[in-house]
Amino acid sequence: MAARHVQALTGHGSESITSLERTDDGWRIAVEVLESRRIPDSSDILAVYDVVLDDDGELVSYRRAGRYYRGRAEREEES
């Protein structure tokens, strides 16, 4: 559900779910998305979105937590 919400809001498809945490009111999920496809693939721009869902899978909140190039280990944190 988190990946579908992010895709609907951003227009970018998900690459993977990078974390999943149960909270008192639902779920906190980190969704990695491909924001810009480049050649070579190692220069693609990826982003991680933090998504909060309630117990029914409905979106409570989301925000882009950071962006980075696929070929780099570090990521830029959003402020």
DRENVOVEX-674183 format. One record per atom (N, C-alpha, C): x, y negated, z; residue in three letters. Coordinates in steps of 0.001 Angstrom, whole numbers, padded with zeros to 6 digits, always signed. Layout:
# DRENVOVEX-674183
XYZALA...
***
This chain:
# DRENVOVEX-674183
+000820+001192+000000MET+000000+000000+000000MET+000862-001254+000000MET+001957-001254+000770ALA+002825-002437+000844ALA+003404-002768-000525ALA+003885-001760-001233ALA+004460-001979-002562ALA+003408-002529-003521ALA+002184-002041-003434ARG+001107-002537-004299ARG+000767-003988-003997ARG+000742-004340-002704HIS+000469-005734-002329HIS+001556-006665-002866HIS+002826-006270-002708VAL+003928-007107-003193VAL+003852-007263-004703VAL+003584-006186-005415GLN+003484-006270-006869GLN+002336-007184-007288GLN+001207-007090-006617ALA+000057-007937-006961ALA+000363-009414-006713ALA+001116-009708-005658LEU+001401-011095-005308LEU+002562-011698-006082LEU+003565-010887-006418THR+004768-011412-007063THR+004853-011093-008553THR+004162-010048-008980GLY+004266-009611-010361GLY+005489-008737-010620GLY+006232-008405-009560HIS+007435-007568-009682HIS+007157-006182-009109HIS+007586-005156-009847GLY+007423-003788-009379GLY+008432-003438-008306GLY+008075-002495-007455SER+008967-002108-006364SER+010000-001093-006840SER+011187-001195-006267GLU+012255-000224-006497GLU+012209+000854-005414GLU+012018+000415-004158SER+012004+001370-003053SER+011454+000720-001791SER+011131+001554-000837ILE+010800+001119+000520ILE+012081+001315+001320ILE+012599+000236+001916THR+013884+000343+002604THR+013750+000483+004110THR+012592+000153+004669SER+012355+000421+006088SER+010859+000474+006349SER+010513+001194+007410LEU+009130+001389+007795LEU+009100+001449+009318LEU+008278+000589+009924GLU+008228+000528+011383GLU+006775+000432+011836GLU+006413+001285+012761ARG+005070+001239+013354ARG+005050+000123+014391ARG+004027-000714+014370THR+003864-001774+015358THR+002576-001513+016143THR+002304-002338+017128ASP+001078-002178+017921ASP-000176-002352+017072ASP-000086-003222+016055ASP-001264-003556+015255ASP-001265-002973+013851ASP-000225-002251+013466GLY-000164-001725+012102GLY+001244-001292+011730GLY+001751-001859+010611TRP+003035-001442+010062TRP+003831-002637+009575TRP+005149-002573+009724ARG+006084-003540+009151ARG+006945-002752+008164ARG+006943-003198+006896ILE+007612-002460+005823ILE+008504-003417+005055ILE+009696-002951+004690ALA+010588-003713+003807ALA+010514-003075+002424ALA+010145-003890+001435VAL+009973-003412+000064VAL+011028-004083-000815VAL+011833-003274-001508GLU+012845-003787-002430GLU+012224-003876-003818GLU+012367-005041-004464VAL+011803-005234-005805VAL+012873-005741-006764VAL+012691-005437-008023LEU+013554-005939-009090LEU+012962-007263-009565LEU+013641-008374-009261GLU+013121-009687-009644GLU+013575-010119-011027GLU+014776-009680-011446SER+015278-010074-012761SER+016184-008984-013313SER+015780-008431-014452ARG+016572-007380-015098ARG+017662-008041-015932ARG+018891-007569-015794ARG+020041-008118-016509ARG+020839-006993-017152ARG+021724-007391-018055ILE+022662-006456-018670ILE+024054-006937-018304ILE+024864-006140-017663PRO+024646-004754-017235PRO+023716-004688-016018PRO+023222-003479-015737ASP+022301-003270-014616ASP+022869-003745-013288ASP+024188-003702-013142SER+024800-004089-011870SER+024606-005569-011558SER+024159-006358-012527SER+023900-007777-012278SER+022399-008081-012143SER+021547-007029-012080ASP+020126-007230-011798ASP+019972-007981-010482ASP+018940-008813-010381ILE+018672-009501-009124ILE+017533-008773-008419ILE+017818-008313-007197LEU+016852-007607-006370LEU+016468-008490-005193LEU+015322-008230-004620ALA+014880-008944-003423ALA+014242-007943-002472ALA+014293-008275-001190VAL+013608-007485-000175VAL+012504-008346+000414VAL+011299-007798+000429TYR+010147-008473+001016TYR+009755-007759+002299TYR+009572-008541+003371ASP+009047-008012+004625ASP+007531-008109+004569ASP+006872-006985+004731VAL+005416-006907+004617VAL+004843-006378+005927VAL+003765-006998+006393VAL+003053-006517+007581VAL+001654-006121+007147VAL+001297-004868+007458LEU-000033-004345+007155LEU-000746-004002+008453LEU-002076-004131+008459ASP-002831-003685+009625ASP-003017-002172+009544ASP-003715-001616+010515ASP-003912-000154+010546ASP-004682+000384+009348ASP-005448-000478+008680ASP-006216-000054+007510ASP-005461-000253+006197ASP-004205-000730+006259GLY-003420-000965+005047GLY-003669-002312+004411GLY-004413-003178+005089GLU-004674-004520+004561GLU-003502-005441+004874GLU-003206-006336+003960LEU-002080-007254+004099LEU-002352-008282+005195LEU-001405-008398+006124VAL-001462-009418+007172VAL-000526-010558+006792VAL+000709-010201+006365SER+001665-011224+005936SER+002749-010591+005082SER+003443-011451+004330TYR+004617-011014+003593TYR+005511-012221+003387TYR+006807-011970+003231ARG+007769-013023+002924ARG+008994-012393+002284ARG+009650-013170+001430ARG+010891-012682+000834ARG+011985-012881+001860ARG+012626-011803+002253ALA+013650-011850+003291ALA+015037-012137+002724ALA+015262-011810+001462GLY+016571-012047+000870GLY+016637-011580-000564GLY+017662-012084-001263ARG+017925-011699-002652ARG+019388-011330-002785ARG+019695-010477-003767TYR+021073-010070-003989TYR+021217-009427-005364TYR+022452-009372-005839TYR+022749-008665-007080TYR+022881-007183-006777TYR+022392-006349-007666ARG+022423-004897-007457ARG+023833-004398-007166ARG+024819-004957-007801GLY+026191-004482-007644GLY+026912-004992-006417GLY+026261-005769-005561ARG+026905-006330-004366ARG+026261-005777-003110ARG+027081-005570-002095ALA+026594-004999-000845ALA+025864-006032+000018ALA+026325-007290+000025GLU+025700-008294+000874GLU+024480-008890+000183GLU+023581-009467+000988ARG+022410-010112+000409ARG+022239-011489+001033ARG+021703-012402+000239GLU+021433-013752+000727GLU+020174-013723+001561GLU+020233-014231+002785GLU+019074-014308+003644GLU+018267-015551+003308GLU+016963-015430+003297GLU+016086-016570+003084GLU+015944-017320+004401GLU+015731-018637+004314SER+015516-019390+005548SER+014082-019822+005688SER
***
